[in-house]
Amino acid sequence: MDFEIKALDKTTLPDQLVVYRAAFNATKDYEENNAIWVKKHYENPLGDSLVFGAYHDGKLVGMNSYMPVEYQYKGKAIPMLQSCESGVLPEYQGKGIWSKVVRFAVDYIFKNTKYQAVIGFPNYINSYPGFKKMGWDTLFGMNNYVMVNNAKEFAKGLFKSKKLLQLLGRCIFIQKVGIWFYGRGYQRFKIEECGFDNLFWDDDRDVLSVTHSYELFKWKESYKGIKTLSIKSDNNPIASCIYSFGEYEGSQIIKIEKCVLPEGSSISLKKAVALLAKYFAQKYPHIAFIRVWAMPETEFASALKGLLFLKSSHPNPFIIKQNTEAFSDKKWNLSFFDLD
């Protein structure tokens, strides 16, 4: 079976959406999927995504998208691409199409664009083994942590997902005790919605971190549906949070995408997360659980462990394919908000 692999443009958008809906079992209606895809891949302030696809008899049967991202290191802007949605129509799976598209894309990117590195955050079970076989380097793993918000709703999900069943033996009661202990004095703090100007960013010149700007924030807000909170003490901001809503195995969840304290904050990250957990429990009592991604061996990961968030057995790998070795020995600073 012969396939034509090539770079796609916006004129192939209807074909891209067909593959996206089929490969990802998208549940949103056509118009909503169309809007999200266009905003994410063709309204990015950093430029349009590069999308590559495989055609068979004039039909798009598989594709992989690469979204422009910008990192900062020692004050210098570093453009990269992030591998995002990739998929193959069910009837064409198992024919090596996806790997051919990825190999073609990487070769095209390094020969014809300014980008010297392509990063990815693939699913550990589905796509990561394929990337590994193609020589992508694994830099570290992002751990997935879970905090029960509504025990009844959480329990419903246990019977729908084998992964969640693994958490059944863990004690929910102990989590609640931890939140109560570290969230003491909740009434003394004010947690309210805020705008971009009230967010804190943990940028460090000595590590690779994502560029943050109002323009980029509003773009992500347009397709990710993110919300923002400010934690205040005596009317002084002492922490900020970016979060969003999602669904997992039929259960509604809250994703804490980023939580940052300003320098000299009067509280710890552990205290901030405990206060947020109490806030979510009161404002969104129907939500099954809170989900957080954190880099290993960071203060944020330590805070989640200290609050007895349940950690997944396998971290999701952060991978890179580079045309240079410039990024191999660098430290990175990432949150779920920075990844797609």
VMD Tcl script that draws the C-alpha trace (Angstrom):
set ca {
  {0.00 0.00 0.00}
  {1.54 3.31 -1.12}
  {1.22 6.55 0.83}
  {2.08 10.13 -0.08}
  {3.52 12.00 2.90}
  {3.63 15.78 2.74}
  {3.32 19.06 4.63}
  {-0.29 20.23 4.98}
  {-1.74 23.73 5.05}
  {-4.96 25.35 6.21}
  {-6.78 24.36 3.01}
  {-6.72 20.75 4.24}
  {-8.45 21.69 7.52}
  {-11.58 19.55 6.85}
  {-9.35 16.51 6.26}
  {-7.35 17.26 9.41}
  {-10.53 17.39 11.49}
  {-11.75 14.05 10.16}
  {-8.53 12.35 11.25}
  {-8.49 14.20 14.58}
  {-12.06 13.18 15.44}
  {-11.56 9.57 14.42}
  {-8.13 9.04 15.97}
  {-8.91 10.78 19.27}
  {-12.58 9.82 19.53}
  {-13.37 13.53 19.92}
  {-16.66 14.09 21.72}
  {-17.22 17.78 20.93}
  {-19.40 18.74 17.96}
  {-17.87 19.52 14.60}
  {-18.04 23.30 14.90}
  {-16.44 23.31 18.36}
  {-13.65 21.00 17.24}
  {-13.09 23.19 14.20}
  {-12.82 26.34 16.33}
  {-10.40 24.78 18.83}
  {-8.18 23.33 16.11}
  {-8.03 26.63 14.20}
  {-7.26 28.65 17.34}
  {-4.57 26.25 18.51}
  {-2.81 25.63 15.23}
  {-3.56 28.64 13.03}
  {-3.94 31.59 15.43}
  {-0.79 31.08 17.50}
  {1.00 34.44 17.98}
  {4.26 32.58 17.32}
  {3.08 31.33 13.92}
  {1.04 28.54 12.36}
  {1.67 24.95 13.33}
  {3.44 22.67 10.89}
  {1.14 19.75 10.11}
  {2.25 16.70 8.17}
  {0.05 13.96 6.78}
  {-0.12 10.72 4.85}
  {-2.54 10.37 1.92}
  {-3.83 7.18 0.35}
  {-5.87 7.44 -2.85}
  {-6.43 11.14 -2.19}
  {-7.63 10.60 1.39}
  {-5.80 11.90 4.48}
  {-5.32 8.83 6.67}
  {-2.78 9.97 9.27}
  {-1.12 13.15 10.53}
  {1.08 14.77 13.17}
  {0.99 18.47 14.18}
  {3.93 20.56 15.43}
  {3.13 23.77 17.31}
  {5.58 26.70 17.60}
  {6.69 27.39 21.19}
  {9.27 29.76 22.59}
  {11.64 29.11 25.48}
  {13.95 31.47 27.33}
  {17.47 30.76 28.49}
  {19.74 33.40 30.03}
  {17.63 36.13 28.45}
  {17.73 34.63 24.97}
  {14.58 33.52 23.13}
  {14.81 29.99 21.70}
  {12.15 28.93 19.16}
  {11.14 25.27 19.18}
  {8.31 23.08 17.96}
  {6.18 20.84 20.14}
  {4.76 17.63 18.74}
  {1.04 17.75 19.48}
  {-1.88 15.79 18.09}
  {-0.97 12.78 16.02}
  {-3.20 9.98 14.83}
  {-4.11 7.51 12.13}
  {-7.58 6.51 10.99}
  {-8.55 3.23 12.71}
  {-8.73 1.24 9.46}
  {-5.17 2.30 8.56}
  {-3.51 1.66 11.91}
  {-0.78 -0.96 12.20}
  {0.74 -0.12 8.80}
  {3.62 2.05 10.04}
  {2.00 5.28 8.83}
  {2.50 7.29 12.01}
  {6.24 6.60 12.24}
  {6.70 7.46 8.56}
  {4.93 10.79 9.08}
  {7.05 11.62 12.14}
  {10.32 10.75 10.37}
  {9.30 12.82 7.35}
  {8.29 15.74 9.59}
  {11.55 15.81 11.58}
  {13.65 15.63 8.42}
  {11.60 18.41 6.81}
  {11.78 20.63 9.92}
  {15.55 20.43 10.32}
  {16.21 20.97 6.60}
  {13.68 23.69 5.83}
  {12.93 25.71 9.00}
  {14.70 27.71 11.70}
  {13.84 25.19 14.42}
  {16.72 23.19 15.88}
  {14.69 21.17 18.40}
  {11.33 19.45 18.55}
  {9.93 18.53 21.97}
  {7.07 16.25 22.96}
  {5.01 15.04 25.88}
  {3.67 11.73 24.56}
  {1.41 9.21 26.19}
  {3.60 6.71 28.05}
  {1.77 3.64 26.74}
  {0.59 4.59 23.24}
  {3.07 6.83 21.43}
  {6.17 7.00 23.65}
  {7.55 3.58 22.60}
  {7.36 4.68 18.97}
  {9.21 7.94 19.60}
  {11.85 6.04 21.54}
  {12.40 3.62 18.65}
  {12.90 6.59 16.33}
  {15.73 7.92 18.47}
  {14.03 10.68 20.43}
  {15.82 11.43 23.72}
  {14.00 11.27 27.06}
  {14.95 14.22 29.27}
  {12.74 13.48 32.30}
  {9.26 12.35 33.29}
  {6.35 14.50 34.46}
  {4.52 12.80 37.31}
  {0.73 12.76 37.45}
  {-0.79 13.35 40.90}
  {-4.42 12.98 41.99}
  {-6.35 14.39 44.95}
  {-9.90 13.18 45.59}
  {-12.41 16.04 45.63}
  {-15.74 14.17 45.72}
  {-15.42 10.63 47.07}
  {-18.76 9.50 45.62}
  {-17.98 10.75 42.11}
  {-14.46 9.39 42.37}
  {-15.81 5.96 43.33}
  {-18.05 5.95 40.25}
  {-14.98 6.34 38.08}
  {-13.28 3.41 39.78}
  {-15.63 1.01 38.06}
  {-14.98 2.55 34.65}
  {-11.20 2.56 34.66}
  {-8.66 -0.09 35.60}
  {-6.15 2.68 36.24}
  {-8.39 4.25 38.82}
  {-9.02 0.87 40.40}
  {-5.36 0.81 41.36}
  {-6.05 3.77 43.62}
  {-8.91 2.05 45.45}
  {-6.71 0.73 48.23}
  {-5.30 4.14 49.04}
  {-6.91 5.96 51.92}
  {-9.01 8.96 50.88}
  {-9.57 9.85 54.50}
  {-5.87 10.50 55.06}
  {-5.84 12.92 52.12}
  {-8.66 14.90 53.66}
  {-6.85 15.03 56.99}
  {-3.76 16.40 55.25}
  {-5.75 19.09 53.46}
  {-7.47 20.02 56.72}
  {-4.14 20.25 58.56}
  {-2.20 22.24 55.96}
  {-5.23 24.29 54.99}
  {-5.82 25.55 58.51}
  {-6.85 29.20 58.74}
  {-8.58 29.00 55.36}
  {-10.98 31.79 56.35}
  {-8.07 34.22 56.80}
  {-7.18 34.00 53.12}
  {-9.03 35.41 50.13}
  {-9.10 33.35 46.95}
  {-10.56 35.11 43.93}
  {-10.46 35.13 40.16}
  {-7.78 37.33 38.66}
  {-6.32 38.44 35.35}
  {-2.97 38.03 33.66}
  {-1.44 40.99 35.52}
  {-2.01 39.24 38.86}
  {-0.25 36.00 37.88}
  {3.23 35.09 39.09}
  {5.77 33.31 36.86}
  {8.65 31.20 38.15}
  {11.05 32.21 35.40}
  {14.71 31.51 36.05}
  {17.42 32.72 33.69}
  {19.54 29.64 34.38}
  {16.94 27.10 33.24}
  {14.98 26.61 30.04}
  {11.48 27.93 30.64}
  {8.56 28.89 28.43}
  {8.14 32.53 27.42}
  {5.08 34.12 29.05}
  {3.30 37.15 27.65}
  {-0.21 38.57 27.69}
  {-0.65 37.75 24.00}
  {0.38 34.11 24.45}
  {-1.72 33.78 27.59}
  {-4.89 35.05 25.86}
  {-4.24 32.67 22.97}
  {-4.00 29.67 25.30}
  {-7.05 30.88 27.18}
  {-9.02 30.88 23.90}
  {-8.59 27.15 23.25}
  {-7.74 25.60 26.63}
  {-10.51 27.27 28.64}
  {-8.11 28.11 31.47}
  {-9.13 30.03 34.59}
  {-6.96 31.98 37.02}
  {-6.97 32.51 40.78}
  {-5.11 34.74 43.20}
  {-4.55 33.83 46.86}
  {-4.37 36.90 49.08}
  {-3.50 37.57 52.70}
  {-4.40 40.98 54.10}
  {-5.24 41.90 50.51}
  {-1.67 41.14 49.38}
  {-1.25 38.51 46.62}
  {0.84 35.62 47.94}
  {0.20 32.95 45.26}
  {-1.46 32.49 41.89}
  {-2.97 29.49 40.14}
  {-3.94 28.57 36.59}
  {-6.47 25.74 36.30}
  {-8.89 24.19 33.85}
  {-11.65 21.61 33.71}
  {-11.47 18.26 31.98}
  {-12.89 14.76 31.81}
  {-11.26 11.44 32.61}
  {-12.99 8.11 32.08}
  {-16.38 9.81 32.37}
  {-15.48 11.75 35.53}
  {-15.27 15.53 35.67}
  {-11.93 16.76 36.95}
  {-10.02 19.96 37.74}
  {-6.48 20.31 36.41}
  {-4.13 22.58 38.34}
  {-1.93 23.67 35.46}
  {0.39 26.05 37.29}
  {0.79 27.30 40.88}
  {3.45 29.89 41.67}
  {4.49 31.88 44.71}
  {6.20 35.27 44.44}
  {9.58 35.71 46.05}
  {9.14 36.28 49.78}
  {5.62 34.83 49.92}
  {4.31 34.30 53.45}
  {3.10 30.76 52.68}
  {4.62 27.56 51.29}
  {3.59 25.79 48.08}
  {2.15 23.01 50.24}
  {-0.04 25.55 52.04}
  {-1.09 27.15 48.73}
  {-2.15 23.82 47.20}
  {-4.05 22.87 50.39}
  {-5.92 26.20 50.27}
  {-6.74 25.63 46.60}
  {-8.01 22.10 47.35}
  {-10.35 23.50 50.01}
  {-11.51 26.22 47.63}
  {-12.28 23.71 44.86}
  {-14.08 21.39 47.28}
  {-16.41 24.21 48.29}
  {-16.92 25.82 44.88}
  {-17.05 22.65 42.77}
  {-18.31 19.86 45.08}
  {-19.42 17.73 42.10}
  {-15.89 17.41 40.67}
  {-14.47 13.90 41.18}
  {-10.81 14.73 41.64}
  {-8.01 17.25 41.17}
  {-5.23 16.32 38.77}
  {-1.75 17.86 38.71}
  {1.39 17.28 36.65}
  {4.74 18.08 38.26}
  {8.39 17.72 37.35}
  {10.31 15.29 39.57}
  {12.45 16.49 42.43}
  {10.91 19.96 42.54}
  {9.36 21.93 45.37}
  {5.97 21.53 43.71}
  {6.31 17.73 43.57}
  {7.37 17.69 47.24}
  {4.31 19.75 48.16}
  {1.99 17.29 46.40}
  {3.66 14.32 48.06}
  {3.38 16.03 51.44}
  {-0.35 16.44 50.91}
  {-0.58 12.73 49.98}
  {-1.65 13.27 46.39}
  {-1.73 9.86 44.71}
  {1.06 9.50 42.14}
  {0.75 7.51 38.92}
  {2.95 4.47 38.52}
  {4.52 5.74 35.28}
  {5.63 9.35 34.71}
  {4.79 10.84 31.33}
  {8.08 11.35 29.45}
  {9.26 14.73 28.19}
  {11.18 14.01 25.00}
  {13.27 15.89 22.47}
  {14.62 15.43 18.95}
  {17.33 17.97 18.24}
  {19.60 19.02 15.44}
  {22.16 20.12 18.03}
  {23.31 18.98 21.45}
  {22.77 22.44 22.93}
  {19.78 21.40 25.04}
  {20.95 18.02 26.34}
  {22.59 19.27 29.54}
  {20.20 22.13 30.34}
  {17.79 22.23 33.24}
  {14.13 22.73 32.38}
  {11.28 24.36 34.28}
  {7.87 23.22 33.05}
  {4.28 22.97 34.24}
  {1.24 21.41 32.59}
  {0.21 24.91 31.45}
  {3.40 25.06 29.38}
  {2.67 21.79 27.57}
  {-0.10 20.70 25.17}
}
mol new
graphics top color blue
foreach p $ca { graphics top sphere $p radius 0.5 }
foreach p [lrange $ca 0 end-1] q [lrange $ca 1 end] { graphics top cylinder $p $q radius 0.2 }
display resetview
